Amino acid sequence: MAEGAFATAISCMDGRVQHPVAEFLKKKYKVDYVDAITEPGLDGILAANQDKAEIESIKRMVGISTGRHGSKHIAVVGHHDCAGNPVDKATHLAHIRAAIKTVKSWGVKAGVIGLWVDDRWKVSEVK
């Protein structure tokens, strides 16, 4: 088990979202580190839940974060101006909600939330 408390961010590879998401999760959950699992348009990939090889890869990384690092908190992230999943905000929010269900279906022993990063790089929780 790694030293320090961890959370996990499943998000787009877009570098603009990494820092604000990590800071949000560190503050919300009082953790030291945030494991970043990234691919372009990851909220859309998890929502579709069809690319089995990609899903298994993400699932394996989540398993390392929760199993080896002891992460108890997972955030599925979508963001404004996403090149990998170029849809409007409403569609992103729907994808985030569907992606949460996908991640929960893996039986993870961690809480799973959704986050939205807006056009000013502010993070908010998706309800």
RAUR-V782156 format. One record per helix or strand of 3 or more residues. SS is the DSSP state (@ for helix, = for strand). FROM is the first residue (numbers start at 1). TO is the last residue. If there is no record, write none. Layout:
# RAUR-V782156
ss=SS from=FROM to=TO
ss=SS from=FROM to=TO
This chain:
# RAUR-V782156
ss== from=6 to=11
ss=@ from=15 to=29
ss== from=33 to=38
ss=@ from=42 to=48
ss=@ from=52 to=67
ss== from=73 to=79
ss=@ from=89 to=104
ss== from=111 to=117
ss== from=123 to=126
